[in-house]
Amino acid sequence: MIELTPIFIVVAAAVAFLVGLSKGGLGGAAGALATPLMALVMPAEKVIGLVLPWRYNLAYFAAGGSVLPEVFFRDAFPDVGSRTWLSMQ
């Protein structure tokens, strides 16, 4: 379990801000600092499990992704074709 200490909250907010800046094109490679910064306040294996989904989800939504199930699964599994989980119900 992660302890929500004040230093953890400050570092997590700074990391989220840096990742957002870098995905928006303003921070350059600032998002690469996310994992090392979070590793200062929590174990590395938990950092990777927390930061990687942020990066991939931000990249997906920055590319025009959607949370609608039919759009998400179409994008996530492009090789399935017409056999999506929606048509199998």
C-alpha positions in Angstrom: 0.0 0.0 0.0 1.3 3.5 -0.8 1.3 5.9 2.0 -0.1 9.3 1.0 2.4 11.5 2.7 2.6 15.2 1.8 5.9 14.7 0.0 4.4 11.9 -2.0 1.5 14.1 -3.1 3.8 16.9 -4.1 6.1 14.7 -6.1 3.1 12.8 -7.8 1.6 16.2 -8.7 4.9 17.4 -10.2 5.3 14.2 -12.1 1.8 14.4 -13.5 2.4 18.0 -14.5 5.7 17.1 -16.3 4.2 14.1 -18.1 1.3 16.4 -19.3 3.7 19.1 -20.4 5.8 16.7 -22.4 2.8 15.1 -24.1 1.5 18.5 -24.9 4.8 19.3 -26.7 5.9 22.0 -24.2 8.2 20.0 -22.0 10.3 18.2 -24.5 11.8 15.2 -22.7 10.6 16.4 -19.2 8.3 13.3 -19.1 11.4 11.1 -19.0 12.0 12.4 -15.4 8.7 10.9 -14.2 10.1 7.5 -13.2 13.2 8.7 -11.5 11.3 11.4 -9.6 8.6 9.0 -8.4 11.4 6.5 -7.4 12.5 9.0 -4.8 9.2 8.5 -2.8 8.2 4.9 -3.6 9.7 1.5 -4.7 10.8 1.3 -8.3 8.5 -1.6 -9.3 5.4 0.3 -8.0 6.6 3.4 -9.9 6.7 1.6 -13.2 3.2 0.2 -12.6 1.9 3.7 -11.8 3.8 5.8 -14.4 3.6 3.7 -17.5 -0.2 3.7 -17.7 -0.2 7.5 -17.3 2.2 7.8 -20.3 0.3 5.4 -22.6 -3.1 6.7 -21.7 -1.9 10.3 -22.3 -0.5 9.3 -25.6 -3.7 7.5 -26.6 -5.9 10.5 -25.7 -3.5 13.0 -27.3 -3.8 11.1 -30.5 -7.6 11.5 -30.5 -8.5 8.4 -28.6 -11.9 8.0 -26.9 -13.3 6.3 -23.8 -16.3 5.0 -25.7 -16.0 1.2 -25.7 -16.6 0.8 -29.5 -13.9 3.3 -30.3 -11.4 2.1 -27.7 -11.6 -1.6 -28.6 -11.4 -0.7 -32.3 -8.2 1.2 -31.7 -6.8 -1.4 -29.2 -7.4 -4.4 -31.4 -7.3 -3.3 -35.0 -6.7 -6.8 -36.4 -9.9 -8.2 -35.1 -11.9 -6.5 -37.9 -15.7 -6.9 -37.6 -15.4 -9.5 -34.9 -15.4 -7.1 -31.9 -16.8 -7.8 -28.5 -19.8 -5.6 -29.4 -20.8 -7.8 -32.3 -20.4 -11.0 -30.3 -23.0 -10.1 -27.7 
